[in-house]
């Protein structure tokens, strides 16, 4: 069964007459974008496996690329063919089949791109934040502060880190309880 879906509000093209000429037995129309979403939901509910949804152009179906891919996947999953009149994408023709295969590939790619890399995030959390100073540099800090009596600022400049980093890795200087 050929089921049409189009716009009533398009002055350049008369979707209703085009869909009638194409032999649509039933058609759903919308006047504005909000009404178009509910009309699209109604036509998707009405369609049955083996039916063909006929549209004049892609912008009648959906204007957002991600949503268009979702609708195409939905139609394909329910074994509903799509006929796009303006682009001559007719089910069963080489162009129509190529289009469906390309849209399936794009839908799969968009799912991969939208999904965060759980593996990479988990690995980063396991590794933790890298240390500002290597073990060898930590030993140098202790030696310079305790044995050579260098100031924290001098040690920080020499190792190209902030004084806060030196304090973090240096032995605690405790006040003598007797003083």
C-alpha positions as CSV (number, residue, x, y, z in Angstrom):
1,X,0.0,0.0,0.0
2,X,1.3,3.5,-0.9
3,X,1.0,5.9,2.0
4,X,1.8,9.6,1.4
5,X,3.2,12.1,3.8
6,X,3.5,15.8,2.9
7,X,3.1,19.4,3.7
8,X,0.0,21.6,3.2
9,X,2.0,24.8,3.7
10,X,4.4,24.6,0.8
11,X,3.4,27.1,-2.0
12,X,6.2,26.0,-4.4
13,X,5.0,22.4,-4.5
14,X,1.5,21.0,-4.1
15,X,2.3,17.8,-2.2
16,X,-1.3,16.7,-2.2
17,X,-1.6,16.6,-6.0
18,X,1.9,15.0,-6.4
19,X,1.0,12.2,-3.9
20,X,-2.4,11.6,-5.6
21,X,-0.6,11.3,-9.0
22,X,1.8,8.8,-7.5
23,X,-1.1,6.6,-6.5
24,X,-1.1,7.0,-2.7
25,X,-4.2,5.3,-1.2
26,X,-4.0,7.4,1.9
27,X,-2.0,10.5,2.8
28,X,-1.2,12.5,5.9
29,X,-0.5,16.2,5.7
30,X,0.8,18.9,8.1
31,X,0.8,22.7,8.0
32,X,3.6,23.6,10.5
33,X,6.6,21.8,12.0
34,X,4.9,21.1,15.4
35,X,1.9,19.5,13.6
36,X,4.4,17.7,11.3
37,X,5.8,15.7,14.2
38,X,2.5,14.5,15.3
39,X,1.5,13.7,11.7
40,X,4.7,11.8,11.3
41,X,3.9,9.8,14.4
42,X,0.4,9.0,13.1
43,X,1.7,7.8,9.7
44,X,4.4,5.7,11.3
45,X,1.7,4.0,13.5
46,X,-0.5,3.4,10.4
47,X,2.2,1.9,8.2
48,X,2.5,-1.9,8.1
49,X,5.4,-4.2,6.9
50,X,5.5,-4.2,3.1
51,X,3.9,-0.7,2.8
52,X,5.7,2.1,1.0
53,X,5.8,5.6,2.5
54,X,5.9,8.2,-0.2
55,X,7.3,11.7,0.3
56,X,7.9,14.5,-2.1
57,X,11.3,15.5,-0.6
58,X,13.4,14.7,2.5
59,X,12.5,18.0,4.2
60,X,8.9,16.8,4.4
61,X,10.1,13.9,6.5
62,X,12.6,15.5,8.9
63,X,14.9,18.5,8.8
64,X,17.4,17.3,11.4
65,X,19.9,14.8,10.1
66,X,20.0,12.7,13.3
67,X,16.3,12.4,13.5
68,X,16.1,11.6,9.8
69,X,18.4,8.7,10.3
70,X,16.3,7.5,13.2
71,X,13.1,7.6,11.0
72,X,14.9,5.7,8.2
73,X,16.1,3.1,10.6
74,X,12.6,2.7,12.0
75,X,11.2,2.3,8.6
76,X,13.8,-0.2,7.6
77,X,13.4,-2.2,10.9
78,X,9.7,-2.5,10.2
79,X,10.2,-3.5,6.6
80,X,8.6,-0.3,5.3
81,X,10.0,1.1,2.0
82,X,10.5,4.8,1.4
83,X,9.9,6.5,-2.0
84,X,11.3,10.0,-2.3
85,X,9.7,11.5,-5.4
86,X,12.0,14.5,-6.0
87,X,15.2,12.4,-5.9
88,X,13.7,9.4,-7.7
89,X,14.6,7.1,-4.8
90,X,12.2,4.3,-5.4
91,X,12.4,1.0,-3.5
92,X,13.8,-1.8,-5.6
93,X,15.8,0.5,-8.0
94,X,19.6,0.6,-7.8
95,X,19.4,4.2,-6.5
96,X,16.8,3.4,-3.9
97,X,18.7,0.4,-2.6
98,X,22.0,2.3,-2.6
99,X,20.4,5.1,-0.6
100,X,19.0,2.7,2.0
101,X,22.4,1.0,2.4
102,X,24.2,4.4,2.8
103,X,21.6,5.6,5.3
104,X,22.1,2.4,7.3
105,X,25.9,3.0,7.3
106,X,25.5,6.6,8.4
107,X,23.1,5.6,11.2
108,X,25.6,3.1,12.5
109,X,28.4,5.6,12.3
110,X,26.4,8.3,14.1
111,X,25.7,5.8,17.0
112,X,29.4,5.1,17.3
113,X,30.2,8.8,17.3
114,X,27.6,9.7,19.9
115,X,28.6,6.9,22.4
116,X,31.4,8.0,24.8
117,X,34.4,5.8,24.9
118,X,33.8,3.9,28.1
119,X,37.0,1.9,27.7
120,X,39.2,5.0,27.4
121,X,37.5,6.8,30.3
122,X,37.9,3.7,32.5
123,X,41.6,3.3,31.6
124,X,42.2,7.0,32.4
125,X,40.6,6.6,35.8
126,X,42.7,3.5,36.6
127,X,45.9,5.3,35.6
128,X,45.0,8.3,37.7
129,X,46.7,11.7,37.5
130,X,50.4,11.5,36.6
131,X,52.9,12.6,39.2
132,X,54.5,16.0,38.6
133,X,57.8,14.6,39.8
134,X,59.4,11.3,39.0
135,X,60.8,9.1,41.8
136,X,64.3,10.3,41.0
137,X,63.2,14.0,41.1
138,X,61.5,13.4,44.5
139,X,64.8,12.1,45.9
140,X,66.6,15.2,44.5
141,X,64.0,17.4,46.2
142,X,64.7,15.8,49.6
143,X,68.5,16.0,49.1
144,X,68.4,19.6,48.0
145,X,66.2,20.7,50.9
146,X,67.7,18.7,53.7
147,X,71.3,18.3,52.7
148,X,72.1,21.4,50.7
149,X,69.7,23.7,52.5
150,X,68.2,25.1,49.3
151,X,65.0,27.1,49.4
152,X,61.8,25.7,48.1
153,X,61.6,28.4,45.5
154,X,65.2,27.6,44.2
155,X,64.3,23.8,44.0
156,X,61.0,24.6,42.2
157,X,62.8,26.8,39.6
158,X,65.5,24.1,39.0
159,X,62.9,21.4,38.5
160,X,60.5,23.6,36.5
161,X,57.5,23.1,38.8
162,X,55.6,25.3,41.2
163,X,56.6,25.7,44.9
164,X,53.4,24.0,45.8
165,X,54.6,20.8,44.1
166,X,57.8,21.0,46.0
167,X,55.9,21.3,49.3
168,X,53.8,18.3,48.3
169,X,56.8,16.1,47.8
170,X,59.1,17.4,50.5
171,X,59.5,16.0,53.9
172,X,57.3,17.8,56.5
173,X,59.2,20.3,58.4
174,X,58.1,19.9,62.0
175,X,58.6,22.5,64.6
176,X,60.7,21.3,67.4
177,X,58.3,20.7,70.4
178,X,60.9,22.1,72.8
179,X,61.0,25.5,71.1
